[in-house]
């Protein structure tokens, strides 16, 4: 693999209200994977995810979003 690094993933998880929320994850990278789940059903959600910087993401929800959303963030 040229110009590549193999890194171990780091991560965090939190529960947010069903509204647009900014999360500070402190993973010190913009190479992240974000997954969102409806706490009540366990179903995966599609929402707007904006990487603000190396330590922050914003989750944008639409009207009718679940009351509680579980956010899982993995960084590399």
N, CA, C and O of each residue as an XYZ file, in Angstrom:
304
protein
N       0.840     -1.166      0.000
C       0.000      0.000      0.000
C       0.890      1.234      0.000
O       1.627      1.469      0.957
N       0.828      1.994     -1.027
C       1.610      3.215     -1.098
C       0.871      4.380     -0.454
O      -0.349      4.499     -0.562
N       1.632      5.231      0.216
C       1.083      6.449      0.823
C      -0.126      6.172      1.708
O      -1.046      6.987      1.777
N      -0.127      5.034      2.381
C      -1.248      4.689      3.249
C      -0.737      4.335      4.630
O       0.410      3.923      4.806
N      -1.593      4.503      5.579
C      -1.298      4.109      6.943
C      -2.409      3.192      7.408
O      -3.577      3.394      7.076
N      -2.043      2.196      8.171
C      -3.049      1.353      8.798
C      -3.126      1.791     10.251
O      -2.132      1.747     10.976
N      -4.294      2.207     10.665
C      -4.489      2.700     12.025
C      -5.587      1.899     12.702
O      -6.478      1.363     12.043
N      -5.516      1.826     13.999
C      -6.589      1.211     14.768
C      -7.694      2.236     14.960
O      -7.414      3.403     15.236
N      -8.942      1.817     14.816
C     -10.041      2.778     15.000
C     -10.212      3.165     16.465
O      -9.917      2.390     17.375
N     -10.689      4.367     16.659
C     -11.080      4.867     17.975
C     -12.526      5.307     17.822
O     -12.973      5.590     16.710
N     -13.246      5.367     18.903
C     -14.627      5.767     18.736
C     -15.276      6.288     19.990
O     -14.687      6.322     21.071
N     -16.514      6.695     19.801
C     -17.338      7.169     20.904
C     -18.791      7.030     20.493
O     -19.110      6.932     19.308
N     -19.661      7.023     21.482
C     -21.098      6.968     21.222
C     -21.799      7.865     22.228
O     -21.350      8.032     23.362
N     -22.913      8.438     21.784
C     -23.698      9.310     22.651
C     -25.142      9.301     22.166
O     -25.414      8.938     21.022
N     -26.049      9.692     23.019
C     -27.453      9.830     22.644
C     -27.791     11.311     22.617
O     -27.481     12.052     23.550
N     -28.440     11.734     21.516
C     -28.801     13.145     21.353
C     -30.308     13.265     21.190
O     -30.973     12.286     20.853
N     -30.854     14.451     21.425
C     -32.281     14.679     21.149
C     -32.498     14.697     19.638
O     -31.544     14.865     18.878
N     -33.714     14.529     19.208
C     -34.039     14.514     17.785
C     -34.067     15.895     17.170
O     -35.062     16.283     16.559
N     -33.004     16.629     17.322
C     -32.896     17.974     16.751
C     -31.453     18.182     16.309
O     -30.571     17.416     16.697
N     -31.205     19.195     15.512
C     -29.853     19.478     15.049
C     -28.938     19.694     16.250
O     -29.226     20.502     17.132
N     -27.826     18.953     16.267
C     -26.933     18.937     17.422
C     -25.483     18.904     16.963
O     -25.152     18.224     15.992
N     -24.622     19.631     17.650
C     -23.184     19.574     17.405
C     -22.548     18.690     18.471
O     -22.828     18.834     19.661
N     -21.688     17.773     18.030
C     -21.042     16.822     18.934
C     -19.531     17.020     18.874
O     -18.945     17.065     17.793
N     -18.914     17.136     20.032
C     -17.460     17.164     20.129
C     -17.001     15.749     20.461
O     -17.285     15.238     21.544
N     -16.284     15.111     19.521
C     -15.870     13.721     19.709
C     -14.402     13.581     20.124
O     -14.015     12.526     20.626
N     -13.584     14.602     19.931
C     -12.172     14.605     20.341
C     -11.365     13.436     19.784
O     -10.488     12.910     20.469
N     -11.652     13.020     18.542
C     -10.890     11.944     17.905
C      -9.710     12.478     17.103
O      -8.904     11.698     16.595
N      -9.600     13.782     16.985
C      -8.475     14.454     16.334
C      -8.249     13.987     14.891
O      -7.110     13.799     14.465
N      -9.344     13.802     14.144
C      -9.255     13.417     12.738
C     -10.557     13.756     12.023
O     -11.628     13.778     12.628
N     -10.443     14.020     10.731
C     -11.650     14.180      9.913
C     -11.981     12.881      9.187
O     -12.978     12.813      8.469
N     -11.149     11.844      9.365
C     -11.415     10.525      8.786
C     -12.326      9.762      9.739
O     -11.861      8.959     10.547
N     -13.627     10.019      9.636
C     -14.579      9.416     10.567
C     -15.721      8.736      9.819
O     -16.005      9.037      8.660
N     -16.356      7.821     10.517
C     -17.588      7.173     10.065
C     -18.625      7.456     11.140
O     -18.378      7.228     12.324
N     -19.788      7.953     10.728
C     -20.847      8.292     11.673
C     -22.080      7.453     11.349
O     -22.513      7.398     10.198
N     -22.641      6.803     12.362
C     -23.878      6.038     12.203
C     -24.901      6.574     13.201
O     -24.568      6.896     14.341
N     -26.144      6.661     12.752
C     -27.233      7.180     13.583
C     -28.317      6.120     13.709
O     -28.671      5.469     12.726
N     -28.843      5.946     14.917
C     -29.871      4.938     15.171
C     -31.015      5.530     15.986
O     -30.792      6.330     16.895
N     -32.228      5.133     15.659
C     -33.409      5.473     16.441
C     -33.343      4.657     17.727
O     -33.348      3.428     17.674
N     -33.282      5.316     18.873
C     -33.161      4.616     20.152
C     -34.358      3.699     20.386
O     -34.188      2.593     20.899
N     -35.550      4.128     20.026
C     -36.768      3.354     20.298
C     -36.854      2.077     19.472
O     -37.346      1.060     19.960
N     -36.378      2.116     18.215
C     -36.548      0.963     17.319
C     -35.251      0.252     16.965
O     -35.272     -0.910     16.560
N     -34.123      0.939     17.114
C     -32.845      0.373     16.698
C     -32.566      0.519     15.216
O     -31.509      0.105     14.739
N     -33.505      1.107     14.478
C     -33.325      1.283     13.035
C     -32.300      2.371     12.743
O     -32.231      3.382     13.442
N     -31.501      2.147     11.693
C     -30.524      3.145     11.272
C     -31.245      4.320     10.623
O     -32.251      4.136      9.938
N     -30.731      5.520     10.841
C     -31.334      6.744     10.317
C     -30.424      7.395      9.286
O     -29.206      7.226      9.320
N     -31.025      8.135      8.379
C     -30.287      8.970      7.438
C     -30.525     10.419      7.820
O     -31.665     10.882      7.855
N     -29.459     11.122      8.103
C     -29.540     12.546      8.435
C     -28.324     13.240      7.869
O     -27.361     12.595      7.453
N     -28.374     14.553      7.855
C     -27.231     15.318      7.388
C     -26.117     15.296      8.413
O     -26.334     15.602      9.586
N     -24.923     14.934      7.971
C     -23.754     14.890      8.841
C     -22.717     15.829      8.254
O     -22.313     15.669      7.102
N     -22.284     16.804      9.035
C     -21.269     17.757      8.593
C     -20.056     17.640      9.498
O     -20.161     17.793     10.715
N     -18.900     17.366      8.897
C     -17.653     17.353      9.653
C     -17.196     18.802      9.770
O     -16.819     19.420      8.774
N     -17.231     19.337     10.974
C     -16.883     20.737     11.214
C     -15.370     20.911     11.258
O     -14.821     21.815     10.629
N     -14.697     20.032     12.012
C     -13.238     20.047     12.114
C     -12.785     18.691     12.646
O     -13.578     17.750     12.680
N     -11.530     18.574     13.061
C     -10.965     17.299     13.502
C     -11.617     16.738     14.760
O     -11.404     15.572     15.092
N     -12.394     17.529     15.452
C     -12.976     17.085     16.718
C     -14.478     17.296     16.841
O     -15.054     17.035     17.897
N     -15.121     17.766     15.771
C     -16.523     18.154     15.881
C     -17.317     17.755     14.643
O     -16.836     17.895     13.519
N     -18.543     17.256     14.854
C     -19.495     17.017     13.770
C     -20.828     17.651     14.143
O     -21.143     17.811     15.322
N     -21.600     18.006     13.133
C     -22.961     18.482     13.348
C     -23.915     17.498     12.695
O     -23.746     17.130     11.533
N     -24.921     17.074     13.455
C     -25.966     16.187     12.957
C     -27.197     17.044     12.718
O     -27.723     17.650     13.652
N     -27.665     17.100     11.465
C     -28.852     17.891     11.109
C     -30.019     16.944     10.903
O     -29.957     16.041     10.069
N     -31.080     17.153     11.663
C     -32.251     16.284     11.557
C     -33.403     17.025     10.893
O     -33.489     18.252     10.938
N     -34.270     16.257     10.285
C     -35.456     16.819      9.642
C     -36.618     16.791     10.629
O     -36.548     16.142     11.672
N     -37.674     17.498     10.286
C     -38.862     17.439     11.136
C     -39.370     16.005     11.144
O     -39.274     15.296     10.142
N     -39.900     15.594     12.256
C     -40.379     14.220     12.389
C     -39.290     13.244     12.804
O     -39.511     12.033     12.792
N     -38.116     13.753     13.170
C     -37.025     12.883     13.620
C     -37.412     12.236     14.948
O     -38.211     12.797     15.698
N     -36.855     11.064     15.243
C     -37.154     10.420     16.527
C     -36.759     11.308     17.703
O     -35.912     12.192     17.578
N     -37.390     11.055     18.844
C     -37.124     11.848     20.044
C     -35.690     11.678     20.539
O     -35.083     12.634     21.021
N     -35.144     10.458     20.421
C     -33.766     10.185     20.841
C     -33.030      9.464     19.718
O     -33.556      8.538     19.100
N     -31.798      9.910     19.471
C     -30.970      9.336     18.415
C     -29.641      8.916     19.030
O     -28.993      9.699     19.724
N     -29.244      7.680     18.770
C     -27.933      7.192     19.210
C     -26.940      7.473     18.094
O     -27.183      7.118     16.940
N     -25.830      8.106     18.428
C     -24.800      8.459     17.457
C     -23.537      7.674     17.800
O     -23.049      7.725     18.929
N     -23.012      6.945     16.809
C     -21.767      6.202     16.965
C     -20.768      6.794     15.986
O     -21.044      6.873     14.789
N     -19.602      7.212     16.487
C     -18.579      7.829     15.643
C     -17.288      7.035     15.793
O     -16.799      6.825     16.903
N     -16.742      6.598     14.657
C     -15.452      5.905     14.628
C     -14.477      6.765     13.854
O     -14.806      7.262     12.777
N     -13.282      6.947     14.387
C     -12.260      7.746     13.720
C     -11.016      6.928     13.457
O     -10.694      6.006     14.207
N     -10.313      7.271     12.381
C      -9.104      6.545     11.997
C      -7.949      7.494     11.844
O      -6.839      7.070     11.523
